[in-house]
Amino acid sequence: MRHSSPLSSQTVRAVVLLLLGAAACRPSPAPPAPAARPSTSPLPLGAVPLVPGLPPIPETRGAPVALSVRYPSPNQLITARDSNFLLGSVGSGDVQLMINGTPVPVAPNGAFLAWLPLPAAPLPRYELIAVRGVDTVRRTLPVRYAARRSLPASGTLIVDSGSVLPARGSWALADELLRVSVRAPRNAAVHLIGPNGSPRPLRAMVGEAGEAVLEPSVDPTADVGVQFATEVPAAWLGDSARPAQLLVTRNRDSLRLAVPTVRALSRETRVLGSLRSGNRVASDTDAAVSARTIVNGTYKWQLLPQTVLEVTARQSGFTRVRLDEQLDVWVDSDEIALLPEGTPLPRRVTGGFRVTPNTDYTDVRIATGERPAYHVEAEGRTLTLTLYGVQANPEISPLLGSDSLVRRIVWEQVTSQRVRLTVQLTQPAYGWLSLWDEQRRAFVLRVRRAPVIDAARPLAGLTIAVDPGHPPAGSTGPTGLYEGDAVFPVGQLLVEMLRERGARPVITRTSLAPVGLGERGVLARREQAHAFISVHLNALPDGVNPFTANGTSTLFYHNASEPLAREVQRSLQARFGLRDLGVHYQNLAVARPSWFPSALAEGVFLMIPEQEAAMRNPAFQRKYAEGLLAGLENYFRWLRAETTR
């Protein structure tokens, strides 16, 4: 499980909210919904049929009443709107539990999971009472909600000065329109005073029409703050000697706020930067700089260090760089070094494309003179390589050695600065690396051949990377079982099973100590892994009902990994019988390496008492490992069939 809060993850948030939506408020929790019927494939003749399901929760009775809450923690910031979950334990299954006057079911081992309305502000708190006979334990759990400054409709004029945008330290092209905004009362008027003293109105962002009239029924003391905004050229905000100001007025009251000065970049000269990887564990082969579509967004491009690009903006710790005339992306500002003024932008023109076969891979070498920005997409038997800021001029493109992997290369000058190469293969796209050949000044797309697969023993002779997820981070169940500890024995069992199948397993961590996300993929690539499987347990973000949103899912990053993820999901579903949350693309750091197919399994939800208890059961740990093993075997059987037809 990848976490953005003590019990949530950005990736799970995307999947669950997309599929299920925010669950409605439910005053008292319902039991888990019936499990969906698992999808199973025909079993080999003589095989024992799979019996899906979880083991029963062990019963604990007569133990001391010990009331503990795993989530939320005291004074936890809650981001839900109307309802949220609590999980923890009362120490014994024969204890009754009330939270804010609502009875909460207790599992046979004393674990509990509740879905309750949020307690009322301004001092939100949960009152927990655990009772067994004459024994009573009480606990008060205060929580917090996101607070913002109240901007009333009357009295002294108050403006949220911390909401002023653009932020300090921003850069933009001089003629680029920037949004200037501030949060102020709806019945105020806001103007931007530019360097020449002329005012420009900001409009209240309320509804489609931007209507800012205060309704008569609104309490004059209530918060009526809204965002006021306009757009102006960055040059308006670039004069540090005469900085722009925001003038906010209401009746006779007025306030002035300084607008941070923006560095306005001239189009007459370029600011250039050279990318540098922040990955301290990777070799040159593994080093890459991640680029995003928006500030602090999800990764899309993996760029070569030392690629020189034009800088077009800076904002909130990120730098915008231009890949070509039609595409700008954002990189971490720590991963780009500005070059001296006057440095020219490199010209990148290709010569011919050379295809050189090797035993385990084929190199497609493209001489560009300087490192280009690029992107590789896999789809079926095709790899599509996009080169940005490049012009193609291939007079001849020899295929040396009559390669049996690369069938044909088709190139297209999509725009004046963008080249698309379609590499058609004789097998499904399996793995690739993007490299720079310094000696030949060429970009190299190294296309990996699928391994030779034994029909009877599909894992024999293969190297399989097993990644027990976490630490760092990770979720925790109601009775305190930590995800990193729970999946470790599953990984160890899978390693044993792989050896029995003739594979060479490589495990990314051999103890309960933390291992960085970047280190895991680097280890697998250096060991020449043929597949990478990461073992996780799931959890949910605030505001999502765990009784309707739990189940089994398997995630992937590259399209070429989707067949592996699908086989793993099918095998786990056949064994667990939980709700099928499906196979999904997710922006996963551990699954980002492209040299091998990768899948991340979210077998069960650790926050569900029954599923947490199952992860303490050695037989269920083995069942989890068997499901992963079967998924790997079925994938390589599929791959063999695809590569031999």
Secondary structure, DSSP 8 states (H G I E B T S, - for coil): ---SBTTB-HHHHHHHHHHT-S----SS----------------TT------S--------S-----EEEES-TTEEE--SSEEEEEEE-SSTT-EEEETTEEE-B-TTSEEEEEEE---SSS-EEEEEEEETTEEEEEEEEEEE-------SSSS---EEEEEES-TT-EEETTSEEEEEEEEETTSEEEEE-TTS-EEEEEE--TTTT-----TTS-TTS--EEEEEEEEEGGGG--SSS--EEEEEETTEEEEEE----EEE-SSS-EEEEE----SS--TTT--EEEESSTT--EEEEE-TT-EEEEEEEETTEEEEEEETTEEEEEEGGGEEE--TT------B---EEEEE-SSEEEEEEE-SS--EEEEEEETTEEEEEEES-B---S---BTT--SSEEEEEEEEEETTEEEEEEEESS---EEEEEEETTTTEEEEEEE------SSSTTTT-EEEEEE--SSS--B-TT--BHHHHHHHHHHHHHHHHHHTT-EEEES-SSSS---HHHHHHHHHHTT-SEEEEEEEE---TT--TTTS--EEEEESSGGGHHHHHHHHHHHHHHH---EEEEEE---STT---SS-EEEEEEEETTSHHHHHHHT-HHHHHHHHHHHHHHHHHHHHHHHHHHH-
